[in-house]
């Protein structure tokens, strides 16, 4: 169970970094914002940094959004694992 939760946390950290890399390759704009929001729901926090990019505050919000995404993936992964282990079939 611990290894599975670690894998979920890793996925929650890697997905935002991949999406940020794709956004940079596309010129700083996501061409698929709905998909990005589905994969990185805490990216909604980045709206708070509009106009203050490159500051310490915006970096803090970015790190917070990535960590919250990892936590969300852990919660969903643990819930999914629990449902899988306790299925009644």
C-alpha positions as CSV (number, residue, x, y, z in Angstrom):
1,X,0.0,0.0,0.0
2,X,2.8,2.4,0.9
3,X,4.5,1.8,-2.5
4,X,1.3,2.4,-4.3
5,X,0.7,5.7,-2.5
6,X,4.3,6.7,-3.3
7,X,3.6,6.0,-7.0
8,X,0.4,8.1,-6.8
9,X,2.3,11.0,-5.2
10,X,5.1,10.8,-7.8
11,X,2.5,10.9,-10.6
12,X,0.9,13.9,-8.9
13,X,4.3,15.7,-9.0
14,X,5.3,14.7,-12.5
15,X,2.0,15.5,-14.3
16,X,2.2,19.3,-13.5
17,X,5.8,19.4,-14.5
18,X,5.0,17.8,-17.8
19,X,2.0,20.1,-18.4
20,X,4.3,23.1,-17.6
21,X,6.8,21.9,-20.1
22,X,4.1,21.5,-22.7
23,X,2.8,24.9,-22.0
24,X,6.3,26.4,-22.4
25,X,6.8,24.5,-25.7
26,X,3.5,26.0,-26.9
27,X,4.5,29.5,-26.0
28,X,3.2,29.7,-22.5
29,X,-0.4,28.9,-23.3
30,X,-2.2,25.6,-22.9
31,X,-4.0,24.5,-26.0
32,X,-6.1,22.0,-24.1
33,X,-7.1,23.8,-20.9
34,X,-9.9,21.4,-20.0
35,X,-7.5,18.4,-20.1
36,X,-4.9,20.3,-18.1
37,X,-7.5,21.1,-15.4
38,X,-8.6,17.5,-15.4
39,X,-5.1,16.2,-14.9
40,X,-4.0,19.1,-12.6
41,X,-7.0,20.4,-10.7
42,X,-5.1,22.6,-8.3
43,X,-3.7,24.6,-11.3
44,X,-6.7,26.8,-10.7
45,X,-4.6,28.4,-8.0
46,X,-2.3,29.8,-10.8
47,X,-5.0,32.4,-11.6
48,X,-3.9,34.2,-8.4
49,X,-0.5,34.8,-10.0
50,X,-1.9,36.7,-13.0
51,X,0.2,39.8,-13.5
52,X,2.8,38.9,-10.9
53,X,4.7,36.1,-12.8
54,X,8.4,35.8,-11.8
55,X,7.9,36.9,-8.2
56,X,8.6,34.9,-5.1
57,X,4.8,34.9,-4.4
58,X,4.0,33.3,-7.8
59,X,6.7,30.7,-7.3
60,X,5.2,29.9,-3.9
61,X,1.7,29.5,-5.4
62,X,3.2,27.3,-8.2
63,X,4.9,25.0,-5.6
64,X,1.7,24.9,-3.6
65,X,-0.4,24.0,-6.6
66,X,2.0,21.1,-7.5
67,X,2.1,19.8,-3.9
68,X,-1.7,20.0,-3.6
69,X,-2.0,18.1,-6.9
70,X,0.3,15.3,-5.4
71,X,-1.9,15.2,-2.3
72,X,-5.0,14.9,-4.5
73,X,-3.5,12.1,-6.4
74,X,-2.6,10.3,-3.2
75,X,-6.2,10.7,-1.9
76,X,-7.7,9.4,-5.2
77,X,-5.1,6.6,-5.4
78,X,-5.7,5.5,-1.8
79,X,-9.4,5.6,-2.3
80,X,-9.1,3.6,-5.6
81,X,-6.8,1.1,-3.9
82,X,-9.3,0.7,-1.0
83,X,-12.2,0.1,-3.4
84,X,-10.1,-2.4,-5.3
85,X,-9.1,-4.3,-2.2
86,X,-12.7,-4.3,-0.8
87,X,-14.6,-5.2,-3.9
88,X,-17.5,-7.6,-3.3
89,X,-17.2,-9.6,-6.5
